[in-house]
Amino acid sequence: LLADVDAPATAAGLQRLAAWAERLERLDVRVFVVLPLPPALVKGKAKALNLPFPVLCDPECAVASRLAPSAMQPDGPALVSLLLRPNGHVQAVLADETEDHGDVACAHVETLSDERAHRTAPRGAPLTTRCASPTMAATTGSTIG
């Protein structure tokens, strides 16, 4: 979700996310970019951004207001990433513009995959994940490896 499509942090964050496109696809993650623009402007902006993801419009910011209200604040983040589980529940909300959302998204998906794999593991088996992000490891208690 983008609050400000022209902010430098937005462009940088989207380019970092685009760099993870292949890995996200391998992890079966579908990425959508939601712009706070009317449909008539979205096509041109999507072309200018040159992203490997579908671009959707949210001209009245209804989606952003409901799912990431901090993005609508005057001093809020320019870019917010929502990670949804397959059942539609929110896995994580990423709003730190200094963080690589693609890296953190991959770490979340890998953690979710590991959790599912470990459900069949014997009780007491240690859980380790392939977390690439120290922030992710710190917030989940996972190990980096």
VMD Tcl script that draws the C-alpha trace (Angstrom):
set ca {
  {0.00 0.00 0.00}
  {1.41 3.35 -0.96}
  {0.44 6.52 0.84}
  {2.61 8.79 -1.31}
  {3.47 7.48 -4.76}
  {6.04 10.22 -5.36}
  {8.00 9.94 -2.11}
  {11.65 8.87 -2.55}
  {11.14 6.19 0.12}
  {8.32 4.72 -1.97}
  {10.41 4.36 -5.11}
  {13.34 2.90 -3.18}
  {11.11 0.47 -1.27}
  {9.38 -0.72 -4.43}
  {12.67 -1.27 -6.22}
  {13.98 -3.32 -3.29}
  {10.76 -5.33 -3.30}
  {10.98 -5.87 -7.07}
  {14.50 -7.26 -6.62}
  {12.92 -10.13 -4.65}
  {10.30 -10.92 -7.33}
  {11.78 -14.28 -8.41}
  {12.24 -15.53 -4.86}
  {8.76 -14.39 -3.84}
  {7.33 -16.20 -6.85}
  {9.21 -19.40 -5.94}
  {7.70 -19.15 -2.47}
  {4.26 -18.85 -4.10}
  {3.79 -15.29 -2.84}
  {1.54 -13.04 -4.86}
  {2.44 -9.36 -4.65}
  {0.05 -6.53 -5.52}
  {0.95 -2.86 -5.41}
  {-1.96 -0.63 -4.36}
  {-1.76 3.02 -5.40}
  {-3.90 5.84 -3.94}
  {-4.76 7.07 -7.44}
  {-7.84 7.02 -9.67}
  {-7.93 4.34 -12.38}
  {-7.13 6.85 -15.12}
  {-3.75 7.66 -13.52}
  {-2.78 4.17 -12.33}
  {-1.88 2.79 -15.76}
  {0.66 5.56 -16.44}
  {2.14 5.38 -12.95}
  {2.38 1.58 -13.16}
  {4.26 1.89 -16.44}
  {6.62 4.49 -14.95}
  {7.32 2.29 -11.90}
  {8.08 -0.70 -14.18}
  {7.26 -3.28 -11.50}
  {6.98 -7.04 -11.99}
  {3.73 -7.02 -9.97}
  {0.10 -6.15 -10.76}
  {-0.79 -2.58 -9.78}
  {-4.23 -1.85 -8.32}
  {-5.92 1.44 -7.49}
  {-7.42 2.64 -4.21}
  {-8.37 6.23 -5.09}
  {-10.22 6.93 -1.85}
  {-7.65 5.04 0.25}
  {-10.37 2.75 1.59}
  {-8.09 -0.31 1.67}
  {-5.18 1.58 3.18}
  {-7.40 3.23 5.80}
  {-8.84 -0.12 6.86}
  {-5.71 -2.29 6.75}
  {-2.88 0.17 7.43}
  {-4.26 3.30 9.10}
  {-0.74 4.48 10.00}
  {-0.09 5.02 6.29}
  {-2.85 7.62 6.24}
  {-1.29 9.75 8.98}
  {0.59 12.91 7.86}
  {3.86 11.55 9.26}
  {3.04 7.93 8.42}
  {5.13 5.61 6.26}
  {5.05 6.09 2.48}
  {5.09 2.32 1.91}
  {3.30 -0.37 3.93}
  {3.44 -4.07 3.08}
  {0.74 -6.42 4.33}
  {1.50 -10.12 4.42}
  {-1.60 -12.27 4.37}
  {-1.71 -15.96 5.21}
  {-3.40 -18.29 2.71}
  {-6.57 -18.07 4.84}
  {-6.62 -14.27 4.44}
  {-5.53 -13.45 8.00}
  {-2.82 -10.85 8.43}
  {0.58 -12.44 9.05}
  {2.47 -9.15 9.39}
  {2.34 -5.44 8.68}
  {5.64 -3.98 7.48}
  {5.87 -0.22 7.77}
  {9.56 0.42 8.45}
  {10.88 2.27 5.40}
  {14.47 1.43 6.29}
  {13.74 -2.29 6.14}
  {13.79 -4.34 2.95}
  {10.17 -5.50 2.74}
  {11.06 -8.25 0.23}
  {13.64 -9.75 2.57}
  {11.29 -9.62 5.55}
  {8.39 -11.01 3.49}
  {10.51 -13.98 2.40}
  {11.55 -14.58 6.00}
  {7.90 -14.54 7.13}
  {6.85 -16.96 4.39}
  {9.75 -19.29 5.17}
  {8.86 -19.18 8.86}
  {5.24 -20.02 8.07}
  {6.40 -22.88 5.84}
  {8.71 -24.15 8.61}
  {5.88 -23.94 11.16}
  {3.70 -26.08 8.93}
  {6.51 -28.58 8.38}
  {7.19 -28.78 12.13}
  {3.55 -29.49 12.97}
  {4.30 -33.05 12.03}
  {7.62 -33.06 13.93}
  {7.77 -34.79 17.30}
  {6.94 -32.66 20.33}
  {9.93 -30.82 21.70}
  {11.80 -30.82 18.38}
  {13.71 -27.53 18.05}
  {12.34 -25.02 15.57}
  {14.90 -23.28 13.42}
  {14.12 -21.12 10.42}
  {15.98 -19.70 7.47}
  {15.45 -16.11 8.61}
  {17.52 -13.67 6.59}
  {16.42 -10.64 8.57}
  {17.73 -9.89 12.08}
  {14.57 -7.85 12.71}
  {12.41 -10.82 11.77}
  {14.47 -13.09 13.99}
  {14.14 -10.66 16.87}
  {10.35 -10.39 16.50}
  {9.69 -14.11 16.10}
  {12.33 -15.60 18.34}
  {13.61 -17.56 15.36}
  {17.23 -18.32 14.77}
  {19.17 -16.86 11.89}
  {20.71 -19.46 9.68}
}
mol new
graphics top color blue
foreach p $ca { graphics top sphere $p radius 0.5 }
foreach p [lrange $ca 0 end-1] q [lrange $ca 1 end] { graphics top cylinder $p $q radius 0.2 }
display resetview
